[in-house]
Amino acid sequence: MLPTSLKTFVHPHSVYRLEYPAHWDQVQEKDGESCGFGPHERDDVGLWISIMPVCVNTEKLTEELPNLMRQAIHDSQAENLRRDPTLRHYGLTADMTKEGEGGHYWIVAGGDVVLFASSQVPAGERDVWNPPFQQLMASLQITRDQQLLEVKVAEEVMAQLRERRPEQEFTFDAGKIRGRDQVVYLSNLYREVSAAPARREQIIKRFVEGLSQPETAEIGHECWDDVQGAILPMLKPRNYVEQDGPTQHLLTNEWLVDVVICYVIRSKKILRFVTGWDVNRWGTDAESLNQRALANLVALPWPRQLFGAHTKDAGRVIVVDTDDGLASSRLLHPDLHKLFSSALGSPFWAGIPCRERLVLYSDRRALKQRIARRLRKDHDTSAYRITPSPFLVTRDGIAPGGER
């Protein structure tokens, strides 16, 4: 066939992408569960790609893929099942042998999905249509790397939990892990591992150890007298609190721009969020709890050393980085301006790109521009991101950032 221009197809749910001749038709069925490609003028020539009803760690499928392929073509006439080296992912192909048919079957595994494809080609036109269909399949790229990472993380967490606490009989349940009297949500763990994939093993181990602490058995049953001194404010992006999800019941307090104040109970190993149910159970109210949390925040120690840089004319930068996971919460300290204005000038600026960091800096145009880029980068790469937006710290309080 003569060379032709190509068009990029992106699956409606970003499962895969590929290149096909721009003059061909493209059809989708069942919201992208099956997608077809072929010439407009022919109804006896085409290729269909279907998503198989499995969600697995495809890196473990090398030995099982031939069996899946045999099951998929069980009622079809095909032969010469073999590895297809032209595919970007691990996959197999087989030749159709049904009378009059000259196409192929494929099974391809990548990310957390398995795809099954078949081409319809008249036996007498193999040389015409098989090359472009092979080229189409060779361009196919499964775009589910993040989902595969999440599958791997979930499998590792499940294995460690079952080893540590077999009595819980842990099972997967719609994106979470459920035991007999414990539910484990993994969204925060996914973000942390995605931000530092090289530390996946250590991050998962620490996560599971935290879940296995005896103190977690008391979650949801704490007495006010026992926890009131351990309640602290924690800043979170507004979209962290889902309308329908595990965070929808968190006690929150509107703050500035896209940030809300949540509250946690801090123990030696974990930070447990406070819910509206807790407030009702303790017989207190949101305002009283907020005042108590701020009082506890004031009592937290500051790092003995505050890192940063200082230039005579360009101003100063101070980075507050603590080991308690609450560096950003210190932006709420009622004496923040008093504590740092002598070093930074008044007013000064503050950034909380992530939970573990509070950046304070002088009101200098060049400095603000440089730090703004850094806040954006830290925010985008953190597992516990809050906001890239800066805040102005004045004698009268804190205000959203803006040009001055």
C-alpha positions as CSV (number, residue, x, y, z in Angstrom):
1,M,0.0,0.0,0.0
2,L,1.1,3.6,-0.6
3,P,2.3,5.6,2.4
4,T,-0.5,7.3,4.2
5,S,-0.9,9.9,6.9
6,L,-1.7,8.6,10.4
7,K,-4.1,9.7,13.1
8,T,-3.6,9.2,16.8
9,F,-6.3,7.4,18.8
10,V,-6.4,7.9,22.6
11,H,-8.7,5.5,24.4
12,P,-11.5,7.4,26.2
13,H,-10.3,6.2,29.6
14,S,-6.6,6.5,28.7
15,V,-6.0,2.8,28.7
16,Y,-4.0,2.8,25.5
17,R,-3.1,4.8,22.4
18,L,-2.2,3.9,18.8
19,E,-1.7,5.2,15.3
20,Y,-4.1,4.3,12.4
21,P,-4.5,5.6,8.8
22,A,-6.3,8.9,9.0
23,H,-8.8,8.0,6.3
24,W,-10.0,4.9,8.2
25,D,-13.1,4.8,10.4
26,Q,-12.8,4.4,14.1
27,V,-15.7,3.0,16.2
28,Q,-16.2,2.6,19.9
29,E,-18.6,0.3,21.7
30,K,-19.6,0.0,25.4
31,D,-17.7,3.2,26.5
32,G,-14.5,2.0,24.9
33,E,-14.6,-1.6,26.1
34,S,-14.2,-2.5,22.4
35,C,-12.8,-0.2,19.7
36,G,-12.6,-0.9,15.9
37,F,-10.5,0.4,13.1
38,G,-10.9,-0.1,9.4
39,P,-11.4,1.4,5.9
40,H,-14.8,3.2,5.4
41,E,-15.6,1.5,2.1
42,R,-15.1,-2.1,3.4
43,D,-17.3,-3.9,5.9
44,D,-15.3,-7.2,5.6
45,V,-12.0,-5.6,6.7
46,G,-11.2,-4.3,10.1
47,L,-9.5,-4.8,13.5
48,W,-11.1,-4.8,16.9
49,I,-9.3,-4.3,20.2
50,S,-11.2,-5.3,23.4
51,I,-10.2,-4.9,27.1
52,M,-10.4,-8.2,28.8
53,P,-12.3,-8.3,32.2
54,V,-9.2,-8.6,34.4
55,C,-7.2,-6.1,36.4
56,V,-3.8,-7.7,37.3
57,N,-0.1,-7.2,37.7
58,T,0.7,-8.0,34.1
59,E,4.4,-8.4,34.9
60,K,3.4,-11.7,36.4
61,L,1.5,-12.9,33.4
62,T,4.4,-14.2,31.2
63,E,3.6,-17.8,31.9
64,E,-0.2,-17.4,32.0
65,L,-0.7,-15.4,28.9
66,P,-0.6,-18.4,26.5
67,N,-3.4,-20.0,28.5
68,L,-5.4,-16.7,28.4
69,M,-4.9,-16.6,24.6
70,R,-6.0,-20.2,24.2
71,Q,-9.2,-19.5,26.2
72,A,-9.9,-16.4,24.2
73,I,-9.7,-18.3,20.8
74,H,-11.1,-21.5,22.2
75,D,-14.0,-21.6,19.8
76,S,-12.1,-20.1,16.8
77,Q,-9.9,-21.8,14.3
78,A,-6.3,-20.6,14.8
79,E,-2.8,-22.0,14.9
80,N,0.8,-21.1,15.2
81,L,0.5,-19.3,18.6
82,R,3.8,-17.4,19.2
83,R,5.4,-14.3,20.7
84,D,5.0,-11.1,18.6
85,P,8.3,-9.2,18.8
86,T,6.9,-6.2,17.0
87,L,4.7,-5.2,19.9
88,R,5.7,-2.6,22.4
89,H,4.5,-4.8,25.3
90,Y,4.6,-8.5,25.9
91,G,2.1,-10.2,23.6
92,L,1.2,-13.2,21.5
93,T,-0.3,-13.7,18.1
94,A,-1.9,-16.5,16.2
95,D,-3.0,-17.1,12.6
96,M,-6.7,-17.5,11.7
97,T,-7.3,-20.7,9.8
98,K,-11.1,-20.5,9.3
99,E,-11.9,-20.9,5.6
100,G,-11.9,-17.6,3.9
101,E,-10.2,-15.7,6.8
102,G,-6.6,-14.4,6.6
103,G,-6.3,-12.3,9.7
104,H,-4.8,-12.7,13.1
105,Y,-5.5,-12.8,16.9
106,W,-3.4,-10.9,19.4
107,I,-3.3,-10.8,23.2
108,V,-1.2,-8.0,24.8
109,A,-0.4,-7.4,28.5
110,G,0.7,-4.0,29.9
111,G,0.2,-1.9,33.0
112,D,-2.7,-3.5,34.8
113,V,-4.7,-4.6,31.7
114,V,-4.9,-7.3,29.1
115,L,-6.1,-6.5,25.6
116,F,-7.4,-9.0,23.0
117,A,-7.4,-8.0,19.3
118,S,-8.5,-9.7,16.1
119,S,-8.3,-8.6,12.5
120,Q,-10.9,-9.5,9.8
121,V,-9.1,-10.0,6.5
122,P,-10.3,-11.9,3.4
123,A,-7.9,-14.8,2.8
124,G,-7.1,-13.6,-0.7
125,E,-6.1,-10.1,0.5
126,R,-3.6,-11.1,3.2
127,D,-0.7,-9.2,1.5
128,V,-2.8,-6.1,1.2
129,W,-4.3,-5.8,4.7
130,N,-2.1,-7.7,7.2
131,P,0.8,-5.2,6.9
132,P,-1.2,-2.1,7.9
133,F,-2.9,-4.0,10.8
134,Q,0.5,-5.3,12.0
135,Q,1.7,-1.7,11.9
136,L,-1.3,-0.5,13.8
137,M,-0.7,-3.1,16.5
138,A,3.0,-2.3,16.6
139,S,2.1,1.3,17.5
140,L,-0.2,0.3,20.3
141,Q,1.0,1.7,23.7
142,I,-0.7,0.8,26.9
143,T,-0.7,3.9,29.1
144,R,-1.4,2.4,32.5
145,D,2.0,2.7,34.3
146,Q,0.5,4.4,37.3
147,Q,-2.3,1.9,37.7
148,L,0.3,-0.9,37.5
149,L,2.3,0.7,40.2
150,E,-0.8,0.9,42.4
151,V,-1.5,-2.8,41.8
152,K,2.0,-3.7,42.8
153,V,1.8,-1.6,46.0
154,A,-1.6,-3.0,46.9
155,E,-0.3,-6.6,46.4
156,E,2.8,-5.9,48.6
157,V,0.7,-4.3,51.4
158,M,-1.8,-7.2,51.3
159,A,1.0,-9.8,51.5
160,Q,2.6,-8.1,54.5
161,L,-0.7,-7.5,56.3
162,R,-1.7,-11.2,55.9
163,E,1.6,-12.2,57.3
164,R,1.4,-9.9,60.3
165,R,-2.3,-10.3,61.1
166,P,-3.7,-13.5,59.5
167,E,-6.7,-13.4,61.8
168,Q,-8.0,-10.3,60.0
169,E,-8.5,-12.4,56.8
170,F,-7.7,-9.3,54.6
171,T,-9.2,-9.1,51.1
172,F,-9.3,-6.5,48.3
173,D,-12.6,-4.5,48.3
174,A,-13.1,-1.8,45.6
175,G,-9.8,0.0,45.9
176,K,-9.2,-0.7,49.6
177,I,-8.2,-3.6,51.8
178,R,-10.7,-4.8,54.2
179,G,-10.2,-7.0,57.3
180,R,-12.6,-8.4,59.8
181,D,-12.5,-5.2,61.9
182,Q,-10.1,-2.9,60.0
183,V,-10.3,-1.1,56.6
184,V,-7.1,0.1,55.0
185,Y,-7.2,3.0,52.5
186,L,-4.3,3.3,50.1
187,S,-4.7,6.6,48.3
188,N,-2.1,8.4,50.5
189,L,0.3,5.5,50.2
190,Y,0.0,5.6,46.4
191,R,0.9,9.3,46.3
192,E,3.9,8.8,48.6
193,V,5.3,5.9,46.5
194,S,4.6,7.7,43.2
195,A,6.7,10.7,44.5
196,A,9.6,8.4,45.6
197,P,9.4,5.1,43.7
198,A,13.0,4.2,44.6
199,R,11.9,4.1,48.2
200,R,8.8,1.9,47.6
201,E,10.0,-1.0,49.8
202,Q,10.8,1.3,52.8
203,I,7.6,3.3,52.4
204,I,5.4,0.3,52.3
205,K,7.1,-1.3,55.3
206,R,6.7,1.8,57.4
207,F,3.0,2.1,56.3
208,V,2.3,-1.5,57.3
209,E,4.1,-1.2,60.6
210,G,2.0,1.8,61.4
211,L,-1.2,-0.1,60.7
212,S,0.0,-3.0,62.9
213,Q,0.6,-0.9,66.0
214,P,-1.6,-2.1,69.0
215,E,-2.8,1.5,69.5
216,T,-4.7,1.4,66.2
217,A,-7.2,-0.9,67.8
218,E,-8.4,2.1,69.9
219,I,-9.1,4.3,66.8
220,G,-12.7,5.6,67.0
221,H,-13.0,4.9,70.7
222,E,-10.6,7.5,72.2
223,C,-11.8,9.5,75.2
224,W,-11.7,13.3,75.1
225,D,-9.6,13.5,78.3
226,D,-7.0,11.2,76.8
227,V,-6.6,12.9,73.4
228,Q,-7.3,16.6,73.8
229,G,-3.7,17.4,74.4
230,A,-2.7,15.5,71.2
231,I,-5.1,17.2,68.7
232,L,-3.4,19.4,66.2
233,P,-4.4,21.3,63.0
234,M,-3.3,20.1,59.6
235,L,-3.6,22.0,56.4
236,K,-4.9,20.2,53.4
237,P,-6.0,21.1,49.8
238,R,-9.8,21.5,49.6
239,N,-10.0,18.7,47.0
240,Y,-8.5,16.3,49.6
241,V,-11.9,16.1,51.3
242,E,-13.9,14.0,48.9
243,Q,-17.7,14.3,48.5
244,D,-18.0,10.6,48.4
245,G,-15.1,8.8,49.8
246,P,-13.0,7.9,52.9
247,T,-12.3,11.6,53.7
248,Q,-15.9,13.0,53.4
249,H,-16.5,12.8,57.2
250,L,-13.4,14.7,58.3
251,L,-13.9,17.7,60.5
252,T,-12.8,20.7,58.4
253,N,-12.6,24.5,58.9
254,E,-12.5,26.8,55.8
255,W,-9.3,28.7,55.6
256,L,-7.8,30.6,52.6
257,V,-8.0,30.1,48.8
258,D,-7.9,26.3,48.1
259,V,-6.8,25.2,51.6
260,V,-8.9,23.9,54.5
261,I,-7.9,23.1,58.1
262,C,-8.3,19.5,59.2
263,Y,-7.5,18.1,62.6
264,V,-5.4,15.1,63.7
265,I,-4.8,13.1,66.8
266,R,-1.0,12.6,67.0
267,S,0.5,9.5,68.6
268,K,3.9,8.1,68.5
269,K,3.4,6.2,65.3
270,I,0.4,7.7,63.5
271,L,-1.6,10.8,62.7
272,R,-5.4,10.0,62.9
273,F,-7.8,12.5,61.4
274,V,-10.7,13.8,63.6
275,T,-14.2,13.3,62.2
276,G,-17.5,15.0,62.8
277,W,-18.5,11.9,64.6
278,D,-15.6,12.3,67.1
279,V,-16.8,15.9,67.9
280,N,-20.3,14.7,68.6
281,R,-19.0,11.7,70.7
282,W,-16.8,13.9,72.8
283,G,-19.6,16.4,73.5
284,T,-17.7,19.4,72.2
285,D,-18.0,21.6,69.1
286,A,-15.8,22.5,66.2
287,E,-14.8,26.0,67.5
288,S,-13.7,24.6,70.9
289,L,-11.7,21.8,69.2
290,N,-10.1,24.4,66.9
291,Q,-9.0,26.5,69.9
292,R,-7.6,23.5,71.6
293,A,-5.7,22.4,68.5
294,L,-4.1,25.8,68.1
295,A,-3.1,25.9,71.7
296,N,-1.4,22.5,71.2
297,L,0.3,23.8,68.0
298,V,1.8,26.7,70.0
299,A,3.3,24.2,72.4
300,L,5.1,22.3,69.6
301,P,8.9,22.9,69.5
302,W,10.5,24.7,66.5
303,P,13.6,23.0,64.9
304,R,16.9,24.0,66.7
305,Q,18.3,24.9,63.3
306,L,16.4,26.7,60.6
307,F,18.0,26.4,57.1
308,G,17.9,29.1,54.5
309,A,19.9,31.7,52.7
310,H,20.5,35.4,53.2
311,T,21.6,38.1,50.8
312,K,22.0,41.7,52.0
313,D,19.9,43.3,49.2
314,A,17.9,40.3,48.0
315,G,16.3,39.3,51.3
316,R,16.2,36.1,53.2
317,V,14.7,32.6,53.0
318,I,14.0,30.3,55.9
319,V,12.9,26.7,55.5
320,V,11.1,25.1,58.4
321,D,11.5,21.3,58.0
322,T,10.4,19.3,61.0
323,D,10.3,15.5,61.8
324,D,6.8,15.5,63.1
325,G,5.0,15.8,59.7
326,L,3.5,19.2,60.8
327,A,5.9,21.8,59.5
328,S,3.2,23.4,57.3
329,S,0.8,23.5,60.2
330,R,3.0,26.1,61.9
331,L,1.8,28.6,59.4
332,L,-1.2,28.8,61.7
333,H,0.9,29.8,64.7
334,P,-0.6,33.0,66.1
335,D,2.8,34.5,66.8
336,L,4.4,33.6,63.4
337,H,4.8,37.3,62.4
338,K,6.4,38.2,65.7
339,L,8.7,35.2,65.6
340,F,10.1,35.9,62.1
341,S,9.6,39.5,61.1
342,S,12.9,40.6,62.7
343,A,14.8,38.3,60.3
344,L,12.6,38.6,57.2
345,G,11.1,42.1,57.5
346,S,7.5,43.0,57.6
347,P,5.4,41.9,55.9
348,F,6.9,38.7,54.6
349,W,5.7,35.7,52.6
350,A,5.1,32.0,53.4
351,G,4.6,28.9,51.3
352,I,3.3,25.5,52.2
353,P,3.8,23.4,49.0
354,C,3.5,20.2,51.1
355,R,2.8,18.9,54.5
356,E,6.5,18.6,55.5
357,R,7.6,22.1,54.6
358,L,7.0,25.7,55.5
359,V,9.0,28.2,53.5
360,L,9.3,31.8,54.8
361,Y,10.9,34.6,52.7
362,S,11.3,38.3,52.5
363,D,9.1,40.6,50.4
364,R,11.5,41.1,47.5
365,R,10.3,40.9,43.9
366,A,13.2,38.8,42.5
367,L,13.0,36.5,45.5
368,K,9.2,36.1,45.2
369,Q,9.6,35.0,41.6
370,R,12.3,32.5,42.4
371,I,10.5,31.0,45.4
372,A,7.2,30.8,43.4
373,R,8.9,28.5,40.9
374,R,10.3,26.4,43.7
375,L,7.0,26.1,45.5
376,R,5.3,24.9,42.3
377,K,8.0,22.2,41.8
378,D,7.9,21.0,45.5
379,H,4.1,20.9,45.3
380,D,4.0,18.9,42.1
381,T,6.5,16.3,43.3
382,S,5.2,15.8,46.9
383,A,3.1,12.9,48.1
384,Y,1.5,15.2,50.6
385,R,0.9,18.3,48.5
386,I,-1.1,21.3,49.8
387,T,-0.8,24.4,47.5
388,P,1.7,26.2,45.4
389,S,0.1,29.5,46.2
390,P,2.0,31.9,48.5
391,F,0.6,33.7,51.6
392,L,1.3,37.2,52.9
393,V,2.1,37.3,56.6
394,T,1.4,40.7,58.2
395,R,1.1,42.0,61.7
396,D,-2.7,41.6,61.4
397,G,-2.7,38.1,60.2
398,I,-2.3,36.0,57.0
399,A,-3.8,36.8,53.6
400,P,-3.8,35.1,50.2
401,G,-0.9,36.0,48.0
402,G,-1.1,38.4,45.1
403,E,1.0,41.0,43.3
404,R,2.0,44.0,45.5
